[in-house]
C-alpha cells in the first residue's frame, strides 16, 4: 500500500509492504521486488502532485468513490492501473459533479475513456449580458415623449399590418414586438450598464 500526504506544500509518500517469507518461491519474491521498485520510482505520479500543488490544483478523480472498473484507465497483462487524471482549480471543484471511467468505451485496445461531468454557474454570464445590452428608459414614457412614442408606433405598425396576411402569427408577433422596442429606444432613450452603475451616475 502506498499513501501520499501533502503537508505544508511538501509531498510525503509512505509505503507499507508485506515482503514474501522464506518459504515462498523465487518467482514470487522477484515479483514482489519488481512491484516495490515500480512504486518507489513513480516519478510521474510525484511530478503530477507537485505540479498540482504549485498551481493550486486538485486531482478530481480522487474525490469520488468508485468501483475499480470505474477507476482504472489502463489494462495490460492482467494488471489495471489509473494513469489518467483530471486537474481542476481548487475553487472550481464545487462544479465537478462526477468523474469516472467508462469501462465499455475504449480509446485504444488497452485504454478506457475517462470522463468528467461539470456544472456551470450563470452568474458571470448574466452580469456580462446586463452590461452589454442597453435598457429602454420606460420611465420617460410621459408628456411629449409619450405622444411621440404613440404616434411612431401607430405609423410603423400600420406598415407591419399591411403584410400580416403573408406571415404567420408568431412572425407577426415578433415583428410587432421588435417595432415597439425600436420605437421605444428612439423615443425614450436607453441606458447602458447595470442598474447599480446607473444609480451611481444619476
Residue pairs with C-beta under 8 A, 6 or more apart in sequence:
1 15
1 16
1 17
2 13
2 14
2 15
2 16
2 39
2 42
3 13
3 14
3 15
3 16
4 11
4 12
4 13
4 14
4 45
4 49
5 11
5 12
5 13
5 14
6 12
6 49
6 53
9 53
11 46
11 49
11 50
11 53
13 46
15 36
15 39
15 40
17 32
17 36
19 32
20 28
20 29
20 32
48 59
48 85
48 87
49 59
51 57
51 87
52 58
52 59
52 87
56 89
56 90
57 87
57 88
57 89
57 90
58 87
58 88
58 89
58 90
58 93
59 85
59 86
59 87
60 85
60 86
60 87
60 88
60 93
60 96
60 99
60 116
61 71
61 82
61 84
61 85
61 86
61 99
61 114
63 93
63 96
63 99
64 98
64 99
64 100
66 100
66 101
68 80
69 101
69 103
70 100
70 101
70 103
71 82
71 100
71 101
72 80
72 81
72 82
72 101
72 112
73 81
73 82
73 83
73 84
73 101
73 111
73 112
73 114
74 80
74 81
74 82
74 83
74 84
74 110
74 111
74 112
75 110
75 112
76 110
84 114
86 96
86 99
86 114
86 116
88 96
95 118
95 119
95 120
95 121
96 116
96 117
96 118
96 119
97 117
97 118
97 119
98 116
98 117
99 114
99 115
99 116
99 117
100 114
100 115
101 112
101 113
101 114
101 115
102 112
102 113
102 114
102 115
103 112
105 112
105 113
106 112
106 113
107 113
127 194
130 193
130 194
130 195
131 192
131 193
131 194
134 185
134 190
134 191
134 192
135 190
135 191
135 192
135 195
136 181
136 184
136 185
136 188
136 189
136 190
137 188
137 189
137 190
137 191
138 184
138 188
140 188
140 189
141 149
141 184
141 188
145 187
145 188
148 187
149 183
149 184
149 187
149 188
152 183
152 186
152 187
153 179
153 180
153 183
156 179
156 182
156 183
157 176
157 179
160 172
160 175
160 176
160 179
164 172
167 175
191 198
